[in-house]
Amino acid sequence: MTKLKIGLLPLYLELYDECAPEKRSDMELFAKQIAEEYEKRGVKTERCEICRIETEFARAIEALEKAGADAIVTLHLAYSPSLESAEALAKTKLPVVVLDTTQDYNFGIDQKAEAIMFNHGIHGVQDMCNLFVRNGKRFLIEAGHWQKSNVIERSIDAIKACAIIQKLKQSRVGLIGEPFKGMGDFALPFDKMKELLGIETVTASQSKIMKHAPKQSKIEDEIEIDRKRFLFENIDKKILDLSMSAGLATRTWIEEEKLSAFTMNFMDIDGESGLPTPPFLEASKAMSRGTGYAGEGDVLTAALTGSLLQVFPDTTFTEMFCPDWEGNKIFLTHMGEMNISLTAEKPELFEKPFPYTSATNPAVATGCFKEGSATFVNLAPGPNDTFTLIAAPVELCDDKGSSNFKNTARGWAKPQKELSVFLKEYSICGGTHHLAMSYGDISGILEKAALLAGWNFKRI
């Protein structure tokens, strides 16, 4: 997880500095107070100087772009005419969160007239937002008193939504092999994915990846680390060594290419093209470190998982595999990839039979997802270059007392609707068979993310 980072952009009117310069210090103090509210909630805040005219806005926004902010948070200290800021804010690729607040909570009949100066920023917000709408600049806005409401928390949710979209647009996804033949739901041409979503696909031959094959000493070091984080005893040493070799080589490739996520098609890993076995174990470890993943060459879902991991580290790739009609639950699993930070108990390593190609059987991490609330997250391609972001809050149940699925990465999720209704709605809106899952109900944040990105949104 990366720490959220914002640029706080205070807006003001040059005329006020000319006719009432003594007010400036109070305005600066208020901007400082708002910055401190974000900082004490763990949001790194770059506080711009008060901006009044076009050149000041342009200079401040350029600095925030260079600083790598996840979002610009605007704060109207008073009225600020929109044409001074509109062009710079329309041009920037940084998302904008409008914090619509004022210094005082009360402005009734007992308020002093001189307080108008410190509490009339809302019509500056209206002026600016009208220009956003007219210029096609998507934005998020939260309104309320900064002390007497939860507007700061709500705006942080908006910032998280911005960060998800920013991370997605900056995705570099490594692809091992080709996307699984015939799987159409996540299939998008790589150039189209780059054009529509900003996702860059980085391909590499297996032989290139295995040029990073580690020395035996590195393999032994990794095995010792794994003895502390996994349970395992009876895995053949050759199986373990080959899985570690493939995994460490893949890890070095990820680091060298500065990838935010990766995906592989296990059918392309035959033991002869470079990788001796599929690096399923490394996929599980990578997600626990914040690197995205999806199976079968699914670049789209890998990028989505990677962007979510940067904001919500308790995220994993998974699939809805089997319906439990009787229990109104869905069995979650995949070949052997799961975020190993999310298991109810210490995960175990097993040798997994691999009859699909001539590759060696891999070592995989297994366990059951821990209990708790979570959200299924899916980015579904639609007609005419559209997308639907699907959010489905669920409750996860573990499998205490059962050993039936001991050698499987697994979980059981109970949706908020009757299972048949849930599955019907998921497919009606085009949900794909690969998805990410994040702990907690993050559907409200995802709705903001969809609004910001211009996607359709569906909560099930």
C-alpha positions in Angstrom: 0.0 0.0 0.0 1.3 3.5 -0.9 0.4 6.4 1.3 -2.2 8.7 -0.2 -0.8 12.0 -1.4 -2.7 15.1 -2.2 -2.1 18.6 -3.3 -4.2 21.1 -1.3 -5.0 24.0 -3.6 -6.4 27.1 -1.8 -8.4 29.5 -4.0 -8.8 33.2 -3.4 -9.5 36.5 -5.1 -6.8 39.0 -5.9 -9.1 41.9 -5.2 -9.3 40.9 -1.5 -5.6 41.2 -1.2 -5.8 44.7 -2.6 -8.7 46.0 -0.6 -8.4 43.9 2.6 -4.8 42.7 2.9 -5.2 42.1 6.7 -7.5 39.2 6.0 -4.7 37.2 4.3 -3.2 35.8 7.5 -6.5 34.4 8.6 -7.0 32.7 5.2 -3.6 31.2 5.4 -4.3 29.9 8.9 -7.5 28.2 7.7 -5.7 26.5 4.8 -3.0 25.3 7.2 -5.7 23.9 9.5 -7.3 21.9 6.7 -3.9 20.5 5.7 -3.4 19.4 9.2 -6.7 17.6 9.2 -5.5 15.5 6.3 -2.1 14.9 7.7 -3.4 13.6 11.0 -5.5 11.1 9.1 -2.4 9.8 7.3 -2.8 11.7 4.0 0.5 13.2 2.9 -0.4 16.8 2.0 1.5 19.2 -0.3 0.1 22.6 0.6 0.2 25.1 -2.3 0.5 28.8 -1.7 -2.8 30.6 -2.0 -3.7 31.0 -5.7 -5.7 34.0 -7.1 -4.7 34.4 -10.7 -4.2 32.2 -13.7 -0.4 32.1 -13.6 -0.4 31.2 -9.9 -2.8 28.3 -10.6 -0.8 27.0 -13.5 2.5 27.1 -11.5 0.9 25.4 -8.5 -0.7 22.6 -10.5 2.5 21.9 -12.5 4.3 21.5 -9.1 1.7 19.0 -7.9 2.0 17.0 -11.1 5.7 16.8 -10.6 5.2 15.8 -7.0 3.1 12.8 -8.0 -0.1 13.7 -6.1 -3.0 11.3 -6.3 -5.4 14.2 -6.4 -5.8 17.9 -6.1 -8.1 18.9 -3.3 -9.5 22.4 -3.9 -10.4 24.7 -0.9 -12.3 27.9 -1.6 -11.1 30.3 1.1 -13.5 32.9 -0.3 -15.0 33.5 -3.7 -12.6 32.9 -6.6 -13.6 33.6 -10.2 -13.5 30.3 -12.1 -11.8 31.6 -15.3 -8.6 32.2 -13.3 -8.3 28.4 -12.4 -10.4 26.7 -15.1 -7.9 26.2 -17.8 -5.1 24.8 -15.6 -7.6 22.5 -13.8 -9.1 21.3 -17.1 -5.7 20.5 -18.6 -4.2 18.6 -15.7 -4.5 14.8 -15.7 -4.7 14.9 -11.9 -8.2 14.2 -10.6 -9.9 16.9 -8.6 -11.7 16.6 -5.3 -13.7 19.7 -4.3 -13.8 20.3 -0.6 -16.8 22.5 -0.1 -16.5 23.9 3.4 -16.2 27.2 5.3 -14.5 28.4 8.5 -17.7 28.8 10.6 -20.4 26.3 11.4 -23.0 28.8 12.3 -24.2 31.5 10.0 -27.6 32.4 11.4 -29.1 35.7 12.4 -26.7 36.0 15.3 -23.6 35.8 13.2 -21.5 39.0 12.7 -21.6 40.6 9.2 -17.8 40.7 9.0 -17.8 36.9 9.0 -19.1 37.0 5.4 -15.6 37.4 4.2 -14.6 34.0 5.7 -17.6 32.0 4.7 -18.7 32.8 1.2 -16.6 30.3 -0.7 -19.5 28.1 -1.7 -20.5 30.3 -4.6 -16.9 30.1 -5.9 -17.3 26.3 -5.8 -20.5 26.7 -7.8 -18.8 28.9 -10.4 -15.8 26.5 -10.7 -17.9 23.3 -10.9 -20.0 24.8 -13.7 -16.9 25.2 -15.7 -15.8 21.7 -14.9 -19.1 20.4 -16.3 -18.9 22.6 -19.4 -15.3 21.6 -20.0 -15.9 17.9 -19.5 -13.6 17.8 -16.5 -14.7 15.0 -14.2 -14.5 15.7 -10.5 -15.6 14.6 -7.1 -17.1 16.9 -4.5 -17.9 16.6 -0.8 -19.7 19.3 1.2 -20.0 20.0 5.0 -18.4 21.7 7.9 -14.8 20.7 8.3 -15.2 20.2 12.1 -18.9 19.5 12.6 -19.4 16.8 9.9 -17.5 13.9 8.4 -16.7 15.8 5.2 -12.9 15.3 5.7 -13.5 11.5 5.9 -15.8 11.6 2.9 -13.3 13.5 0.9 -10.6 11.0 1.9 -12.8 8.3 0.4 -12.9 10.4 -2.7 -9.1 10.6 -2.7 -8.9 6.8 -2.4 -11.2 6.6 -5.5 -8.8 9.0 -7.3 -5.8 6.9 -6.3 -7.4 3.7 -7.6 -8.0 5.3 -11.0 -4.6 7.0 -11.1 -2.9 3.7 -10.3 -4.9 1.9 -12.9 -4.0 4.5 -15.6 -0.3 4.0 -14.6 -0.4 0.2 -14.7 2.5 -1.7 -16.2 1.3 -5.3 -16.5 3.7 -8.1 -17.3 2.4 -10.9 -19.5 3.9 -14.4 -19.5 2.6 -16.3 -22.6 -0.5 -15.4 -24.5 -4.0 -14.8 -23.1 -5.8 -18.2 -22.8 -7.3 -19.1 -26.1 -11.0 -18.7 -26.3 -11.5 -16.7 -23.1 -13.4 -13.7 -24.4 -14.8 -11.8 -21.4 -11.5 -10.1 -20.5 -10.1 -10.0 -24.0 -9.1 -6.5 -25.2 -6.4 -5.6 -27.7 -3.4 -4.3 -25.8 -3.4 -1.1 -27.8 -7.1 -0.5 -27.0 -6.4 -1.1 -23.3 -3.7 1.5 -23.4 -5.9 4.0 -25.3 -9.0 3.6 -23.1 -7.5 2.8 -19.7 -3.8 3.7 -19.8 -2.8 0.1 -19.1 0.6 -0.8 -20.6 1.3 -4.5 -21.4 4.9 -5.7 -21.1 5.6 -9.0 -22.7 8.6 -11.2 -22.1 9.7 -14.6 -23.3 10.2 -17.2 -20.6 13.8 -17.6 -21.6 14.3 -13.9 -20.9 12.7 -14.2 -17.5 14.9 -17.3 -16.6 18.0 -15.3 -17.4 17.3 -14.0 -13.9 17.4 -17.5 -12.5 18.9 -17.3 -9.0 21.9 -19.1 -7.6 21.2 -22.1 -5.3 22.2 -20.0 -2.3 19.3 -17.6 -3.1 16.9 -20.5 -3.4 18.0 -21.8 0.0 17.5 -18.3 1.5 14.0 -18.1 0.1 13.2 -21.6 1.4 14.3 -20.6 4.9 12.0 -17.5 4.7 9.2 -19.6 3.6 9.6 -22.1 6.5 8.5 -19.2 8.7 5.5 -18.0 6.7 4.2 -21.4 5.5 3.6 -24.9 6.9 5.3 -27.5 4.8 7.1 -30.7 5.3 6.9 -33.4 2.7 7.4 -31.5 -0.6 10.0 -33.0 -2.8 13.2 -30.8 -2.7 13.4 -30.8 -6.5 9.8 -29.5 -6.8 10.6 -26.8 -4.2 13.8 -25.7 -5.8 12.2 -25.4 -9.3 9.3 -23.4 -7.9 11.6 -21.1 -6.1 13.8 -20.7 -9.1 10.8 -19.8 -11.4 9.4 -17.5 -8.7 12.6 -15.6 -7.9 13.3 -15.2 -11.6 9.8 -13.8 -12.1 10.2 -11.5 -9.1 13.4 -10.0 -10.5 11.7 -9.5 -13.9 8.9 -7.7 -12.1 11.3 -5.5 -10.3 13.5 -4.8 -13.4 10.5 -3.8 -15.5 8.9 -1.8 -12.6 5.6 -3.8 -13.1 2.5 -3.0 -11.0 1.0 -6.4 -11.8 1.6 -9.5 -13.9 -0.4 -12.4 -15.4 0.4 -15.7 -17.0 -1.2 -18.4 -19.1 -0.3 -21.7 -17.4 -0.9 -23.5 -20.7 2.1 -21.7 -22.2 4.5 -22.9 -19.5 5.6 -26.3 -20.7 9.0 -26.6 -19.0 10.8 -26.3 -22.3 10.3 -22.6 -23.2 12.1 -21.3 -20.1 10.2 -21.5 -16.9 10.4 -25.0 -15.5 7.1 -24.7 -13.7 4.3 -22.1 -13.4 5.2 -19.4 -10.7 1.9 -19.8 -8.9 3.6 -19.4 -5.5 5.3 -16.2 -6.6 1.9 -14.8 -7.7 0.6 -15.4 -4.1 3.7 -13.8 -2.6 3.5 -10.9 -5.0 0.0 -10.0 -4.1 1.0 -9.9 -0.4 3.7 -7.4 -1.4 1.2 -5.2 -3.3 1.8 -6.4 -6.8 -1.3 -7.2 -8.8 -2.1 -10.5 -10.4 -4.7 -12.4 -12.5 -4.6 -15.8 -14.1 -4.8 -16.9 -17.7 -3.1 -13.9 -19.3 -5.9 -11.5 -18.0 -4.1 -8.1 -18.2 -7.2 -6.1 -17.4 -8.0 -7.9 -14.1 -4.3 -8.0 -13.1 -4.2 -4.2 -13.5 -7.4 -3.8 -11.5 -6.0 -6.0 -8.7 -2.8 -4.0 -8.7 -4.5 -0.7 -8.4 -6.7 -1.8 -5.6 -3.8 -3.3 -3.7 -2.1 0.2 -3.6 -5.1 1.5 -1.7 -6.5 -1.6 0.0 -3.7 -4.1 0.7 -6.2 -6.8 1.8 -7.0 -7.5 -1.8 -6.6 -10.7 -3.9 -7.3 -12.2 -7.3 -9.9 -15.0 -7.2 -12.8 -16.6 -9.1 -16.3 -17.6 -8.3 -16.0 -21.3 -9.0 -19.0 -23.3 -7.6 -22.4 -22.2 -6.2 -23.6 -23.6 -2.9 -27.3 -23.2 -3.5 -28.2 -24.7 -0.2 -25.9 -22.5 1.9 -26.5 -19.4 -0.3 -22.7 -19.1 -0.7 -20.1 -19.1 -3.5 -17.0 -21.3 -3.4 -13.9 -19.2 -4.4 -10.7 -20.8 -5.7 -8.2 -20.9 -8.4 -5.2 -23.1 -9.4 -3.0 -22.0 -6.5 -2.9 -18.2 -6.4 -4.2 -16.2 -3.4 -2.9 -13.3 -1.4 -1.2 -15.2 1.4 -1.7 -12.3 3.8 -5.5 -13.1 3.9 -5.7 -16.7 5.1 -7.5 -17.6 8.3 -4.6 -19.7 9.5 -1.0 -20.0 8.5 -0.9 -21.0 4.8 0.5 -24.4 3.7 2.7 -25.4 0.8 1.8 -28.4 -1.3 2.9 -30.0 -4.5 0.1 -29.5 -7.0 -0.4 -32.0 -9.8 -0.1 -30.3 -13.1 -1.3 -32.5 -16.0 -1.9 -29.7 -18.4 1.6 -29.4 -20.0 5.0 -31.1 -19.6 6.1 -28.6 -16.9 7.1 -29.9 -13.5 4.5 -29.9 -10.8 4.5 -26.5 -8.9 4.5 -25.8 -5.2 1.5 -23.7 -4.4 0.3 -21.9 -1.3 -3.1 -23.0 0.1 -5.4 -21.8 2.8 -8.9 -20.5 3.4 -9.7 -16.8 3.3 -10.3 -15.4 6.7 -13.8 -14.5 7.9 -15.1 -10.9 7.4 -16.8 -8.5 5.1 -15.4 -8.1 1.7 -16.2 -6.7 -1.8 -16.1 -8.5 -5.1 -14.7 -6.0 -7.7 -14.9 -6.5 -11.4 -14.2 -4.2 -14.3 -16.3 -5.5 -17.2 -15.8 -4.4 -20.8 -19.0 -3.4 -22.5 -20.2 -2.2 -25.9 -18.7 0.8 -27.7 -15.6 1.0 -25.6 -17.6 1.3 -22.3 -16.9 -0.4 -19.0 -18.9 -1.3 -15.9 -17.3 -1.3 -12.5 -19.2 -3.9 -10.4 -19.0 -3.9 -6.6 -20.6 -6.7 -4.7 -20.4 -6.7 -0.9 -20.1 -10.2 0.5 -19.5 -12.0 3.8 -16.6 -14.5 3.9 -16.9 -17.7 5.9 -14.0 -20.0 6.7 -14.0 -23.8 6.7 -13.1 -24.6 10.4 -13.4 -28.2 11.2 -13.1 -29.5 7.6 -10.1 -30.8 5.7 -11.9 -31.6 2.5 -10.2 -28.8 0.6 -7.0 -28.7 2.5 -4.8 -28.7 -0.7 -6.8 -25.8 -2.3 -6.7 -22.1 -2.2 -10.3 -21.4 -1.1 -13.0 -19.4 0.5 -16.8 -19.2 0.7 -18.6 -15.9 0.1 -22.2 -15.1 1.0 -23.7 -12.3 -1.1 -26.3 -9.9 0.3 -28.9 -11.2 -2.1 -30.3 -14.7 -2.7 -27.7 -16.5 -4.7 -29.7 -17.1 -7.8 -30.6 -13.4 -7.9 -27.0 -12.3 -7.3 -25.6 -14.5 -10.1 -28.3 -13.4 -12.5 -27.6 -9.7 -11.9 -23.8 -10.2 -12.1 -24.0 -11.7 -15.5 -26.7 -9.3 -16.8 -24.3 -6.4 -16.3 -21.5 -8.4 -18.0 -19.4 -9.4 -15.0 -16.3 -11.5 -16.1 -15.2 -14.8 -14.6 -12.1 -13.2 -13.1 -12.3 -10.7 -10.3 -10.6 -8.9 -7.5 -11.7 -9.1 -3.9 -11.0 -6.5 -1.2 -11.8 -6.8 2.4 -14.3 -4.3 3.8 -17.3 -2.8 2.1 -15.6 -0.5 -0.4 -18.5 -0.2 -2.8 -19.1 3.5 -2.0 -15.5 4.3 -2.9 -15.8 2.3 -6.0 -18.9 4.2 -7.1 -16.8 7.4 -6.8 -14.1 5.8 -8.8 -16.5 4.8 -11.6 -17.9 8.4 -11.7 -14.4 9.8 -12.0 -13.4 7.4 -14.7 -16.6 7.8 -16.7 -17.6 4.1 -16.3 -21.0 2.6 -15.5 -21.4 1.4 -11.9 -23.4 -1.5 -10.5 -23.7 -2.5 -6.9 -25.1 -5.9 -6.3 
